[in-house]
């Protein structure tokens, strides 16, 4: 007699839309775009009679607000065990004292998205901070930066300028400019009685001219 056989492939398709409906769009071949034909792979069983599970990863360029996926089976002798739909993002990160939120990648793998950072607390912009989010979910090429304000010492490991005993200039020290400089001890005949001073106060009978360096005694 004739040997019976069955297909070991199925088709994966998608349909994009901008407005959701109660029912999925009617099945029309021309409406759906083919992502690919998925094959069973090397066989359903290995030498130990254990089931082989094949994993396929596909990507599509999403250009609308939503998408339907369709699986077209025309008599395949395979089972579809699980489906995972996801999108890739670049993770939240802080660099150069600027915070960048979770950022979705571009709609194509080859596209790069530029994100704009926001200065951490007690820092200010010296050049607008930007970071490029690649299609594989990795950041690259940071530009620009924020710097800690006067009176706040940078913590490079934590990327903070927070008003704490770690980062704010303690009493007896000062930091006069925005930047990465560390706090300096008050010059002779001056004091900083509290934390967070941008310049030290001269002792009684001692004066500093407005144009003099802040570290001058």
C-alpha positions as CSV (number, residue, x, y, z in Angstrom):
1,X,0.0,0.0,0.0
2,X,1.0,3.7,0.0
3,X,3.1,4.9,2.8
4,X,1.4,7.6,4.9
5,X,3.4,10.8,5.7
6,X,2.7,14.1,7.3
7,X,4.4,17.5,7.2
8,X,6.8,18.6,9.9
9,X,6.4,22.3,9.4
10,X,4.0,25.1,10.3
11,X,3.8,28.7,9.4
12,X,4.1,31.7,11.7
13,X,2.4,34.9,10.6
14,X,1.5,38.2,12.1
15,X,-1.1,41.0,11.6
16,X,-0.5,44.6,12.9
17,X,-3.3,47.0,13.9
18,X,-3.7,50.4,15.5
19,X,-7.2,49.9,17.1
20,X,-8.2,46.8,19.1
21,X,-11.4,44.9,18.2
22,X,-13.5,42.4,20.2
23,X,-12.6,39.7,17.8
24,X,-9.3,39.0,16.1
25,X,-9.2,39.9,12.4
26,X,-10.7,37.3,10.0
27,X,-8.3,34.8,8.5
28,X,-7.3,36.2,5.1
29,X,-3.9,35.1,3.7
30,X,-3.3,38.5,2.2
31,X,-3.9,40.3,5.5
32,X,-1.2,38.4,7.5
33,X,2.5,38.6,6.8
34,X,4.6,35.5,6.9
35,X,7.4,35.5,9.5
36,X,8.7,32.1,8.6
37,X,8.0,28.4,8.3
38,X,9.0,26.5,11.4
39,X,10.4,23.0,11.0
40,X,10.5,20.2,13.5
41,X,14.3,20.1,13.4
42,X,16.4,17.0,13.9
43,X,13.7,14.7,15.0
44,X,11.3,14.2,17.8
45,X,13.3,11.6,19.7
46,X,17.0,11.1,20.5
47,X,18.9,7.9,20.9
48,X,17.6,7.5,24.5
49,X,14.0,7.8,23.3
50,X,13.7,11.2,25.0
51,X,11.7,14.0,23.3
52,X,13.7,16.6,21.5
53,X,12.4,20.1,22.0
54,X,13.3,22.6,19.3
55,X,13.4,26.3,20.1
56,X,12.9,29.0,17.4
57,X,13.5,32.7,17.9
58,X,12.0,35.1,15.4
59,X,11.8,38.9,15.4
60,X,9.6,41.4,13.5
61,X,9.6,45.1,13.0
62,X,6.6,46.5,14.9
63,X,5.2,49.6,13.2
64,X,1.7,49.9,14.8
65,X,0.2,49.9,18.3
66,X,-0.7,46.2,18.4
67,X,-0.1,42.8,16.7
68,X,-1.8,39.5,16.3
69,X,0.2,36.3,15.8
70,X,-1.2,33.3,13.8
71,X,0.0,29.7,13.6
72,X,-1.0,27.9,10.5
73,X,-1.0,24.1,10.8
74,X,-1.8,22.2,7.6
75,X,-1.5,18.7,9.0
76,X,1.8,18.8,10.7
77,X,2.9,15.9,12.9
78,X,4.4,18.2,15.6
79,X,3.2,19.8,18.8
80,X,3.5,23.5,19.8
81,X,4.4,23.4,23.5
82,X,4.9,27.1,24.4
83,X,5.0,30.6,23.0
84,X,6.8,33.6,24.4
85,X,6.2,37.1,23.1
86,X,8.5,39.8,24.3
87,X,10.3,43.0,23.4
88,X,13.9,44.0,24.2
89,X,14.9,46.9,26.3
90,X,18.1,48.5,27.5
91,X,18.1,48.4,31.3
92,X,17.9,51.3,33.7
93,X,21.4,52.7,34.3
94,X,23.2,55.6,35.9
95,X,26.4,56.9,34.3
96,X,28.3,60.2,34.4
97,X,25.9,61.2,37.2
98,X,22.9,61.0,34.9
99,X,20.1,58.5,35.2
100,X,18.7,56.7,32.1
101,X,15.4,54.9,32.4
102,X,14.5,51.5,30.8
103,X,14.5,52.2,27.1
104,X,12.8,50.0,24.4
105,X,15.0,49.2,21.4
106,X,14.2,50.3,17.9
107,X,11.6,48.5,15.9
108,X,14.4,46.9,13.8
109,X,17.5,45.2,15.2
110,X,19.8,47.5,13.2
111,X,18.1,50.7,14.6
112,X,19.6,52.7,17.5
113,X,17.5,54.7,20.0
114,X,19.0,57.7,21.7
115,X,18.0,58.3,25.3
116,X,18.4,61.5,27.3
117,X,19.5,61.3,30.8
118,X,18.4,63.2,33.9
119,X,20.9,64.4,36.4
120,X,21.0,62.7,39.8
121,X,20.0,64.6,42.9
122,X,22.3,67.5,43.7
123,X,24.0,67.4,40.2
124,X,23.5,69.8,37.3
125,X,24.1,69.5,33.5
126,X,27.4,70.5,32.1
127,X,26.6,69.0,28.7
128,X,23.3,67.3,27.9
129,X,23.8,63.6,28.7
130,X,22.8,61.0,26.1
131,X,23.2,57.3,25.7
132,X,22.6,55.0,22.7
133,X,20.4,51.9,23.1
134,X,21.3,49.2,20.5
135,X,19.0,46.6,19.1
136,X,20.4,43.8,21.3
137,X,19.5,45.7,24.5
138,X,22.9,47.0,25.3
139,X,24.0,50.6,25.9
140,X,26.8,52.2,24.0
141,X,28.6,55.6,23.5
142,X,27.6,57.8,26.4
143,X,28.0,61.5,25.8
144,X,27.6,64.6,27.9
145,X,27.5,64.5,31.7
146,X,26.2,66.0,34.9
147,X,28.5,67.1,37.7
148,X,27.9,67.5,41.4
149,X,27.0,71.0,42.6
150,X,29.1,73.2,44.7
151,X,29.1,71.9,48.2
152,X,28.6,68.2,47.2
153,X,31.3,65.7,46.8
154,X,30.9,63.0,44.1
155,X,30.7,59.3,45.0
156,X,31.9,57.7,41.7
157,X,31.1,54.1,42.8
158,X,27.5,54.9,43.7
159,X,27.1,57.7,41.1
160,X,25.5,60.0,43.6
161,X,25.9,63.5,44.9
162,X,23.3,63.0,47.7
163,X,23.1,65.2,50.8
164,X,24.5,62.5,53.1
165,X,27.5,62.2,55.4
166,X,29.2,60.4,52.6
167,X,28.7,62.8,49.7
168,X,28.1,66.3,51.1
169,X,31.1,68.2,52.2
170,X,31.3,67.7,56.0
171,X,31.9,70.6,58.4
172,X,35.4,71.9,58.1
173,X,35.5,71.3,54.4
174,X,34.1,73.0,51.3
175,X,33.7,72.6,47.5
176,X,33.3,75.9,45.5
177,X,32.6,74.7,42.0
178,X,30.4,72.3,40.0
179,X,32.5,69.3,39.0
180,X,34.3,66.1,40.1
181,X,36.6,67.8,42.6
182,X,36.7,66.5,46.1
183,X,35.9,68.6,49.2
184,X,38.9,70.6,50.5
185,X,39.8,71.6,54.1
186,X,38.9,75.1,55.0
187,X,42.0,77.4,54.6
188,X,43.6,78.9,57.7
189,X,41.5,81.5,59.7
190,X,38.2,80.3,58.2
191,X,35.6,77.7,59.0
192,X,32.6,75.7,57.7
193,X,30.5,75.1,60.8
194,X,28.0,72.8,59.0
195,X,28.0,70.4,56.1
196,X,27.4,71.4,52.4
197,X,29.4,74.6,52.3
198,X,30.6,76.0,49.0
199,X,33.1,78.3,50.7
200,X,34.4,78.7,54.2
201,X,33.5,81.7,56.4
202,X,36.3,83.9,57.5
203,X,37.0,84.2,61.2
204,X,36.4,87.5,62.9
205,X,38.9,90.2,61.7
206,X,39.8,88.2,58.6
207,X,38.5,88.9,55.1
208,X,38.5,87.5,51.6
209,X,38.0,89.7,48.6
210,X,35.2,88.6,46.2
211,X,37.7,87.8,43.4
212,X,40.1,85.9,45.7
213,X,40.3,82.1,45.3
214,X,38.0,80.3,47.8
215,X,41.0,78.4,49.2
216,X,42.9,81.5,50.1
217,X,43.5,82.1,53.8
